[in-house]
Amino acid sequence: MHEEVEIKIRVGSAGEARARIGAMGFVETRGREFEANVMFDTGERSLRRRGEVLRVRESGGRGLITYKGPGVAGRHKRREEIETEVADARAMEAMLERLGYERVFRYEKYRAEYGRPGEAGVVTVDETPVGVFYEIEGEAEWIDATARLLGYGEKDYVTASYGRLYEEHRSRHAEAPADMVFGGEGEAGGNPQ
């Protein structure tokens, strides 16, 4: 259990993102992997109404189940996060369904993680169907310093979830599929690189 503190920053391309972060002394700590995420909620959408998230992720042969509490407003996204590894993501999804939860949204991305020696924060390069983003996570001061180091300021901060970003995308692109997945009708992000 911990408090997650993070921001996203939209980047032009994955190549640009990797080049910029490498030039600033960050090294890859987890190689680029495909992630499949499934969000769950009750039939009444009570988790969403309370600002909570229940997610199962499968990536690199690992499964994770994550609970995120309601966010705290501010220039950074802050919320409680409880996460644990599960042996079988598909079995975990089936268990949640048996308990009455419903699959409400799927989203996919390719993610690589980066860090700098001696620093506790993490920067990821996320390639999604709606664009490429840095996700910068750590202490608030470290996030701000890292964003500045990469050439960005507070005006570039995105605190919305990928679900919210995709809702905004769908409001502008009626042909987009219900889930944020690669290869779907109306895909916005093209082929990830």
N, C-alpha and C positions, 0 to 999 in steps of 0.2 A: 504494500500500500504506500502510495506517495502522492504528492501533489504534482500534477503534470503542469508545466509552464512552457508554452510554446507559441510560435507564430509560423505562418507560411509566407513565402514571398514568391510571386509569379516570376518565372524566368523564361527567356525566349526559347531555349532549346536545351536538351540534356547535354549536348556537347559543350555548349557555352557554360552551363552550370558546373560541369566537371572541370573544365579548364580553369574557371575562376576560382573554384574552391581549392584546386591543386596548387595554383599560384600563391595562395595565402597560407600554405604550409599544412593543409589538412591532408590526412592519409585515409585511405579506405580501410574501415574496420570491419565491414560486412559487405561482401560482394553483391552485385545487382541480382535481385531475386524477384520473381513474380509473386504477388500477393493476391489471394482471393479472400474477400471479406463479406460476411453475411451479418446484417443487423437484424435483431429480433425485438419484438415488442408484444404487448398484450393486444387482444382484439380491440380494446378501447383506446389504444395508443397512450396508455398512462405513463410509460417511460418518457416518451417524447414530450408530453405535456409538462412533465416535471424537469425536463432538460437532461434526462439521464440516457445512457447508451448501454446496450448489451450487445457485444459483438463476438463472433467467432472468426478467427483468421487462420488461414493455412498458407504457409510460406516456407520454402526450402525443406519440405518434409516435416515441418513442425506445425503443431496446432496450438493456438492460444485462445483463451477466453478472457474477455476484458469487460469490466464494468467501469463506466465513467460517470461521475456525479455531475450535478448541475454546474455550469460554468459561472465564474465570477467576472463581471464586466471590468474591462480595463484595456490598456494597449496590448497586453499579452493575454492569450487564452489560458485561464487557470481553472483546474478542476481536479477533484480526487480521481485517482486511477488505481484500480485493483486488477491485476493481471496475473494469470498463471498458465503454465504450459499444460496441454492435454495430449494424451497419447494418440488420439484419433479425432480429428476435427469433425469428420462426418458423423461419428457416433455422438459427439457432443451436441451437434445440431439436432440430431434425432431425439436426444434426451430433452432438449429445450422444447421441441415441438410436442413431445409427450406430456410435458408439464404445462402446456397450454400457450406457449409463446408462438408467435407467427413470424415467418421470414417477411421482413418489410422492405428490405433494400439490399442489393448486392453492388459491390464496387470492386474494381480491380486496379492494380497499379504495379509498376516495377519500382523497386526501392533499393538504393545503395546507401550505406551509412558511412559517415566520415567523422573523424575527430582529430584533435591536435594533441601531441604529447603533453602530459601534465595538466590538461584541462578536462573538466567533468562533463561539459556539454556535448551534444551530438547534433550534427547537421546531416539531414538526409536529402538525397535528390530523388524526388517522386515524379515518375512519368505516369500521367493519367490520361484517360480519354478526353479530358478537357484542358490539357496543358501540362506544363512542367513546373514544379514548385520546389523551392527549398523548404524544408521544415526544420526550424531551429529550436531545439529544446534544451533547457537548462535553467540556471538562475536568471532572473530578469536582467541583471546588469550584464551578464555574459551574453545573453541574447542580443541586447542592444549593441554591445561592443562588436559582436560577430557580424551583425547586420551591417554596421558601419564599415567594418573591415572588408566586407564583400561589396561595398558601394551602394548600400540601401539605407533608407531612413524610415522613420515611423509612418510616413505617408504610403510606404510600400507594404506595410504589415497587413496580412490577411488573418483574421481570427476565426473565420467561418470554417465549419467542418467540410469535408469533401462532399458529404450529403447535401449540405446547404449550397455549396458551389454548384453542384449538379442540378439542384432545383432551379437555381438562377439560370443556368445554361438551358434547361428544358423550357423555361418561360420564354426564351428568345428563339428556341429551335423546337417547334412542335413535333418535328419528325424524329427527335431523339428517343431512343428506347427508354423504358421505365428504369432500368438499372444502368449504372455507369460501368460498362464493360467494353473491352476492346472487340472490334470486329462487328459491332452491332450496326443496325440501320441508323444512319445519322451520326456516326462516330465523329467526334470533333477533333480528337488529338492526333489522328493519323497513326502511322506505325511508330511505336516507341523505339528510340535509338539508345 
